């Protein structure tokens, strides 16, 4: 007989399942990770457009290289473009020669500098009289759009990532990271579609001379109903401004509604009702018309009365308007939308008042604002002039952070005051405004600019609109410079709060705000450098935790 053997099948050893998504095996958030990773129709369209553009550029370069001699004959309208492309190699090889020429022409005395400035001014005037304005606007507009769209796509690729960077993995929960990316993707989708449609609208407006058409339609209507002839340029300009404001509101309404009642609601931020939204929209339109109309009228009156030197007087007017706005907005305008109440007595009020007294901050009022009426986002800020300062704290911030964290955040805001950041930013804004008006003064009297867009007359307000299109590249550079300055101020204010002894609560408060507001936690470096007015969270925390940055002092 043979011995009986155990026939029980051997069970395979269990194998630990690798996480399907993300950087850990928490299955409760795998569904969210799958949503973040998934690329939909919009991503496919983006990939297709990028591949198509690359193919078009490649084919275009090949065609220009092979048929460069024949293209000007076949398409004479593009002859300047062919000449420019053909001159690139020779110009590159002559760069050292150009550098020597510039060095030799550099002025060595005040008289030579004055002659050079005069020559450059004369050259600039000649350039303005021959510039193809409409073509320049289209090129500038599309170049900036494509550049910013590329940055948006880079940011979107980051938002599809589900693994937390090592720098934030220790203090940002995986669920919070995925929620922030999902929120960012929804906003990105809306932004990409909106920007593309807006760019197409702008192109149609420029190509088909819709700005002149609307201007002359408004002029005719005003004359028919009021008897004000075209000589009443200021009246026509104010009416035109109101009409454009209404058209712009209607065109942007679908995107605003989708953002508020779909994207913001989906991610738990929107608290508005349709009724409140409509009321806010009507209030905004009325305020814009009743405040913007007189400002535009005064601005145009200054241009008409002061001639070619209007840029100085226009700048002085707008500087006064900006200073007045700083006073009246929080005092008279924002209360039309939000309710301000004194911060109740208690530990938080006592701590903030003690901090203000410690810094000799002239605190007159300490308010809490009902930000939760419209949104779940949070904030705090300081406003006021001279010896009448106010601190405003959102009720959402009070609900999200501890007393010590809120005081640390207020300390950051007081750092902006102590370091004169508001004054610096205001000064930078005035320099930018003066530059805009000075350059505009060189364009305002150039008839060719108006005729290029189909205008028979030269109304100053329409000239300003055309100039804003031409000014886009410089405006983008100045906005970038302003963002760089703003980010430096944020680091400075963080260091100030840390120096007061609030380094740890400030860091924990920033982390909480990042999570509660679902802010992007791993932004694309190029995107954040170009767009962000505040440094990314990791950079701020690294600076706060650096023992060599603003050690605590009494």
C-alpha positions in Angstrom: 0.0 0.0 0.0 1.1 3.5 -0.7 0.9 6.1 2.0 -1.9 8.6 1.8 -0.8 12.1 0.9 -2.4 15.4 1.8 -4.3 16.6 -1.3 -5.2 20.1 0.1 -4.1 22.7 -2.5 -1.4 25.1 -1.4 -2.7 28.7 -1.2 -0.5 31.3 -2.8 1.1 33.8 -0.5 -0.7 37.2 -0.5 1.1 39.9 -2.3 0.8 43.4 -1.1 -1.0 45.4 -3.7 0.9 48.4 -5.0 -1.0 51.7 -4.8 -2.8 52.3 -8.0 -2.4 56.1 -7.8 -0.4 58.6 -5.9 2.3 58.1 -3.3 0.7 55.8 -0.7 -1.9 53.0 -0.6 -4.8 54.8 0.9 -7.6 53.4 -1.3 -10.2 56.0 0.0 -8.7 58.7 -2.2 -7.8 56.6 -5.2 -11.0 57.6 -7.0 -10.0 61.3 -6.6 -6.5 60.5 -7.9 -8.0 58.8 -10.9 -10.0 61.9 -11.7 -6.9 64.1 -11.4 -4.9 61.8 -13.6 -7.5 61.4 -16.3 -7.1 63.5 -19.4 -10.3 64.4 -21.2 -11.3 65.9 -24.4 -9.8 69.3 -23.7 -6.4 67.8 -23.0 -6.6 65.9 -26.3 -7.5 69.1 -28.1 -4.5 70.8 -26.5 -2.2 68.0 -27.5 -3.5 68.1 -31.1 -3.1 71.8 -31.4 0.4 71.7 -30.1 1.4 68.9 -32.5 -0.4 70.8 -35.3 1.4 74.0 -34.6 4.8 72.3 -34.4 4.0 70.6 -37.8 3.0 74.0 -39.3 6.1 75.7 -38.1 8.3 72.9 -39.4 6.6 72.8 -42.8 6.8 76.6 -43.0 10.5 76.6 -42.3 11.1 73.9 -44.9 9.0 75.8 -47.5 10.9 79.1 -46.8 14.2 77.4 -47.0 13.5 75.6 -50.3 11.4 78.2 -52.1 12.8 81.4 -50.6 13.5 83.0 -53.9 10.1 82.3 -55.4 7.9 83.1 -52.4 7.9 86.9 -52.8 6.7 86.5 -56.3 3.9 84.0 -55.4 2.8 85.9 -52.3 4.0 89.5 -52.5 1.9 90.6 -49.5 4.2 88.6 -47.3 7.4 90.0 -48.8 8.4 91.9 -45.6 8.1 88.7 -43.6 10.3 86.8 -46.1 12.9 89.6 -46.0 12.9 89.6 -42.2 13.4 85.8 -42.0 16.1 85.9 -44.7 18.0 88.6 -42.9 18.2 86.7 -39.6 21.4 84.6 -40.4 23.3 87.7 -41.6 22.2 89.8 -38.7 23.3 87.1 -36.2 26.8 87.0 -37.8 27.0 90.8 -37.6 26.1 91.1 -33.9 29.7 91.8 -32.9 29.8 94.6 -35.5 26.5 96.0 -34.2 27.8 96.0 -30.7 30.9 97.9 -31.7 28.7 100.5 -33.5 26.5 101.0 -30.4 29.6 101.4 -28.3 31.1 104.0 -30.6 27.8 105.9 -30.7 27.4 106.0 -26.9 27.4 109.7 -25.8 30.3 110.9 -23.7 28.9 114.3 -22.7 25.5 115.8 -21.9 25.4 117.6 -25.3 25.9 114.3 -27.1 23.3 112.6 -25.0 20.8 115.3 -25.8 21.6 115.0 -29.5 21.1 111.2 -29.3 17.8 111.6 -27.5 16.6 114.1 -30.2 17.7 111.8 -33.0 15.9 108.8 -31.4 12.8 110.9 -30.9 12.8 111.9 -34.6 13.3 108.3 -35.6 10.4 107.3 -33.4 8.1 109.9 -35.0 9.0 108.6 -38.4 8.3 105.0 -37.3 4.9 106.0 -36.0 4.0 107.5 -39.4 4.7 104.2 -41.2 3.8 101.6 -38.7 1.3 98.9 -39.8 -0.8 99.4 -36.7 -3.5 96.8 -37.2 -1.0 94.1 -38.2 1.1 94.9 -35.1 -1.9 94.6 -32.8 -2.8 91.2 -34.3 0.8 90.0 -34.0 1.2 91.3 -30.4 -2.2 90.0 -29.3 -1.6 86.5 -30.7 2.0 86.3 -29.4 1.0 87.1 -25.9 -2.0 84.8 -26.0 0.2 81.9 -27.3 2.8 82.6 -24.6 0.3 82.6 -21.8 -1.6 79.6 -23.2 1.7 77.7 -23.2 2.2 78.6 -19.5 -1.4 77.5 -18.8 -0.7 74.2 -20.4 2.5 73.7 -18.4 0.6 74.4 -15.2 -2.2 72.0 -16.3 0.4 69.2 -16.7 1.5 69.8 -13.1 -2.1 69.7 -12.0 -2.5 66.2 -13.5 0.2 64.9 -11.1 -1.0 62.8 -8.2 2.2 62.2 -6.3 3.0 64.9 -3.7 6.5 66.4 -4.0 8.8 65.4 -1.2 8.9 69.0 0.0 5.2 69.0 1.0 4.5 65.3 1.6 5.1 65.6 5.4 2.5 68.3 6.1 0.0 68.2 3.1 -2.4 65.3 3.3 -2.8 63.4 0.1 -6.5 64.1 0.0 -5.9 67.8 0.3 -3.3 67.7 -2.5 -5.6 65.9 -4.8 -8.5 68.2 -4.0 -6.4 71.2 -4.8 -5.3 69.8 -8.1 -8.9 68.8 -9.0 -10.0 72.4 -8.2 -7.1 73.8 -10.2 -7.9 71.6 -13.2 -11.5 72.7 -13.3 -10.4 76.4 -13.2 -7.8 75.7 -15.8 -10.4 74.1 -18.2 -12.6 77.1 -17.9 -9.7 79.6 -18.2 -8.4 77.9 -21.4 -11.8 77.9 -23.1 -12.5 81.5 -22.0 -9.1 82.8 -23.1 -9.4 81.1 -26.5 -12.9 82.5 -27.1 -11.8 86.0 -25.9 -8.8 85.9 -28.3 -11.0 84.9 -31.2 -13.4 87.8 -30.3 -10.5 90.2 -30.2 -9.2 89.1 -33.6 -12.7 89.5 -35.1 -13.1 92.9 -33.5 -9.7 94.1 -35.0 -10.0 92.4 -38.4 -13.5 93.7 -39.1 -13.1 97.2 -37.6 -15.9 96.7 -35.1 -14.5 99.4 -32.8 -15.1 102.1 -35.4 -18.4 100.6 -36.3 -19.7 100.7 -32.7 -18.2 104.2 -32.2 -20.1 105.7 -35.2 -23.2 103.8 -34.2 -23.1 105.4 -30.8 -22.4 108.8 -32.2 -25.3 108.6 -34.6 -27.7 107.3 -31.8 -26.7 110.1 -29.4 -27.1 112.7 -32.1 -30.5 111.3 -33.1 -31.9 111.2 -29.5 -30.2 114.2 -27.9 -29.1 116.4 -30.7 -25.5 116.3 -29.6 -23.4 116.4 -32.7 -19.9 114.8 -33.1 -18.3 117.9 -31.6 -19.5 116.6 -28.2 -16.7 114.1 -28.1 -16.7 113.7 -24.3 -20.4 112.9 -24.1 -20.1 110.3 -26.9 -17.1 108.8 -25.2 -18.9 108.3 -21.9 -21.9 106.7 -23.7 -19.5 104.5 -25.7 -17.8 103.4 -22.5 -21.2 102.4 -20.9 -22.2 100.5 -24.1 -18.9 98.6 -24.2 -19.2 97.9 -20.4 -22.6 96.3 -21.0 -21.5 94.3 -24.1 -18.4 93.0 -22.1 -20.6 92.0 -19.2 -23.0 90.1 -21.5 -20.1 88.3 -23.2 -18.4 87.3 -19.9 -21.6 86.4 -18.2 -21.7 82.7 -19.2 -18.1 82.2 -17.9 -18.8 84.0 -14.7 -21.9 82.0 -14.1 -20.2 78.7 -14.8 -17.2 79.7 -12.5 -19.5 80.7 -9.6 -22.3 78.2 -9.8 -20.5 75.2 -11.2 -16.7 75.2 -10.4 -16.8 77.1 -7.1 -19.9 75.3 -5.9 -18.5 71.9 -6.9 -15.5 72.5 -4.7 -17.4 73.9 -1.8 -16.6 77.6 -2.1 -19.6 79.3 -3.5 -22.2 80.5 -1.0 -24.0 82.9 -3.4 -27.6 82.6 -4.5 -28.7 83.6 -8.0 -30.5 86.6 -6.4 -27.3 87.8 -4.7 -25.3 87.3 -7.8 -27.8 89.4 -9.9 -27.8 92.1 -7.2 -24.0 92.2 -7.1 -23.8 92.4 -10.9 -26.3 95.3 -11.0 -24.5 97.2 -8.2 -21.2 96.7 -10.0 -22.6 98.0 -13.3 -24.2 101.0 -11.7 -21.0 101.9 -9.7 -18.9 101.5 -12.8 -21.2 103.8 -14.8 -21.6 106.4 -12.1 -18.0 106.5 -11.1 -16.2 105.6 -14.3 -18.2 108.0 -16.5 -17.1 111.2 -14.7 -13.5 109.9 -14.4 -13.4 109.3 -18.2 -15.0 112.7 -18.8 -12.4 114.4 -16.7 -9.6 112.5 -18.3 -10.7 113.4 -21.8 -11.2 117.0 -20.8 -7.6 117.1 -19.6 -6.4 115.7 -22.9 -8.4 118.2 -25.0 -7.4 121.2 -22.9 -3.7 120.6 -22.3 -2.6 119.5 -25.8 0.5 117.4 -26.5 1.7 117.8 -22.9 -1.4 116.1 -21.5 0.5 113.1 -20.2 1.6 115.0 -17.1 -1.8 116.4 -16.2 -3.6 113.1 -17.0 -1.1 111.3 -14.8 -1.8 113.8 -12.0 -5.5 113.3 -12.4 -5.3 109.5 -12.3 -2.9 109.6 -9.3 -5.5 111.6 -7.4 -8.3 109.2 -8.5 -6.2 106.2 -7.3 -5.6 107.8 -3.9 -9.3 108.7 -3.6 -10.2 105.1 -4.5 -8.0 103.7 -1.7 -10.0 105.8 0.7 -13.5 105.3 -0.5 -13.4 101.7 -1.6 -13.2 100.0 1.8 -15.2 102.8 3.5 -18.1 103.3 1.1 -18.1 100.8 -1.7 -17.2 97.5 -0.1 -19.9 97.9 2.6 -22.4 97.9 -0.3 -21.5 94.2 -0.9 -20.3 93.0 2.6 -21.3 93.6 6.2 -18.6 95.0 8.5 -18.9 94.5 12.3 -16.5 95.2 15.1 -14.5 92.1 16.1 -16.2 90.9 19.3 -14.4 91.2 22.6 -12.3 88.2 23.5 -8.8 86.7 23.2 -8.4 87.4 19.5 -9.3 91.0 19.8 -7.0 91.4 22.8 -4.1 89.8 21.1 -4.4 91.9 17.9 -4.8 95.1 19.9 -1.7 94.2 22.0 0.3 93.6 18.8 -0.8 96.9 17.3 0.2 98.7 20.5 3.5 96.9 20.5 4.2 98.2 17.0 2.7 101.7 17.5 0.3 100.9 14.8 -2.5 103.5 14.8 -5.4 101.1 15.0 -8.7 102.9 14.9 -11.1 100.1 14.0 -10.9 96.3 14.0 -13.6 94.6 11.8 -14.8 91.2 10.9 -16.3 90.9 7.4 -18.9 88.4 6.3 -16.8 86.8 3.5 -18.7 83.6 4.0 -21.8 85.3 2.5 -20.3 84.7 -0.9 -17.4 82.3 -0.7 -15.4 80.0 1.5 -12.1 81.7 0.7 -10.4 83.7 3.5 -8.3 86.8 3.8 -7.2 89.6 6.1 -6.0 93.1 5.2 -5.1 96.5 6.5 -6.2 99.8 5.1 -6.3 103.5 5.9 -4.1 106.6 5.8 -1.9 108.3 8.4 -3.4 108.0 11.9 -6.6 106.2 10.9 -5.8 102.6 10.2 -8.2 99.6 10.1 -7.7 95.9 10.2 -10.3 93.7 8.5 -10.5 89.9 9.1 -12.7 87.6 7.1 -15.1 85.4 9.2 -13.9 82.4 7.2 -10.3 83.0 8.4 -11.5 83.0 12.0 -13.3 79.7 11.5 -10.2 78.1 9.8 -7.3 79.2 12.0 -6.4 79.4 15.7 -6.0 82.7 17.5 -2.2 82.5 17.4 -2.2 81.8 13.7 -4.6 84.7 13.0 -2.4 87.0 15.0 0.6 85.8 13.0 -1.2 86.5 9.8 -2.1 89.9 11.0 1.5 90.4 11.9 2.4 89.6 8.3 -0.1 92.3 7.2 1.3 94.8 9.6 4.7 94.0 8.2 3.5 95.4 4.9 2.6 98.6 6.7 5.9 98.8 8.7 8.0 98.2 5.7 6.1 100.7 3.6 5.2 98.1 1.0 1.9 99.8 0.1 3.7 103.0 -0.5 6.3 101.3 -2.7 3.6 99.5 -4.8 1.7 102.7 -5.1 4.8 104.5 -6.3 5.5 101.7 -8.8 2.0 102.0 -10.1 2.4 105.8 -10.6 5.6 105.3 -12.5 3.9 102.7 -14.7 0.9 105.1 -15.2 3.1 108.0 -16.1 5.0 105.8 -18.6 1.7 104.7 -20.2 0.4 108.2 -20.6 3.7 109.6 -21.9 4.0 106.9 -24.6 0.3 107.3 -25.4 0.9 111.0 -26.0 3.3 110.1 -28.8 0.6 107.9 -30.4 -2.5 110.0 -29.7 -2.0 112.5 -32.6 -0.9 110.0 -35.2 -3.6 109.8 -37.8 -2.3 106.6 -39.3 -3.1 104.7 -36.1 -6.8 105.7 -36.5 -7.1 105.1 -40.2 -5.4 101.7 -39.9 -8.4 100.5 -37.9 -11.0 102.2 -40.1 -11.5 105.5 -38.3 -12.2 108.7 -40.2 -12.0 110.9 -37.1 -9.5 110.9 -34.1 -11.5 110.7 -30.8 -9.0 110.5 -27.9 -10.9 107.7 -26.1 -10.8 105.4 -29.2 -7.1 106.3 -29.6 -6.5 105.1 -26.0 -8.3 101.8 -26.8 -6.1 101.2 -29.9 -3.0 102.2 -27.9 -3.9 99.6 -25.2 -3.7 96.9 -27.8 -0.3 98.2 -29.0 0.9 98.5 -25.4 0.3 94.8 -24.6 3.9 93.6 -24.8 5.2 96.3 -22.5 2.3 96.0 -20.2 3.1 92.2 -19.8 6.7 93.1 -18.9 5.7 95.7 -16.4 3.1 93.4 -14.8 5.8 90.7 -14.5 8.1 93.3 -12.8 5.3 94.3 -10.4 4.7 90.6 -9.5 8.4 90.2 -8.8 8.3 93.2 -6.5 5.1 91.9 -4.8 6.7 88.5 -4.1 9.7 90.2 -2.5 7.3 92.1 -0.3 5.6 88.9 0.8 8.9 87.3 1.9 9.7 90.6 3.7 6.4 90.6 5.5 6.8 86.9 6.5 10.2 87.7 7.9 8.7 90.6 9.9 6.0 88.3 11.4 8.7 85.8 12.2 10.8 88.4 13.9 7.9 89.2 16.2 8.0 85.6 17.4 5.2 84.2 15.2 7.3 82.0 12.8 5.7 78.7 13.7 2.1 79.8 13.9 2.5 81.8 10.6 3.8 78.6 8.9 1.0 76.5 10.3 -1.5 79.2 9.4 -0.2 79.4 5.8 -0.5 75.6 5.5 -4.1 75.7 6.7 -5.0 78.5 4.3 -3.4 76.6 1.5 -5.5 73.5 2.3 -8.7 75.4 3.0 -8.5 77.5 -0.1 -7.3 74.6 -2.2 -4.5 76.6 -3.6 -2.0 75.0 -6.0 0.7 73.3 -4.0 3.1 72.3 -6.7 2.9 75.1 -9.4 5.0 75.1 -12.6 8.0 77.4 -11.8 7.7 79.4 -15.1 3.9 79.8 -14.6 4.2 81.0 -11.0 7.1 83.3 -11.8 5.0 85.0 -14.5 1.6 85.1 -12.8 1.9 84.8 -9.0 1.9 87.9 -6.8 2.7 85.7 -3.8 5.5 83.1 -3.6 4.5 79.4 -3.7 3.9 77.8 -0.3 7.1 75.8 -0.2 9.3 78.8 -0.9 7.6 80.8 1.9 7.9 77.9 4.4 11.6 77.4 3.5 12.2 81.1 4.2 10.2 81.1 7.5 12.0 77.9 8.7 15.5 79.2 7.7 17.2 80.0 11.0 19.3 82.8 9.3 16.1 84.7 8.1 14.8 87.2 10.6 15.6 85.5 14.0 13.2 86.5 16.7 13.9 89.7 18.5 12.0 91.7 21.1 
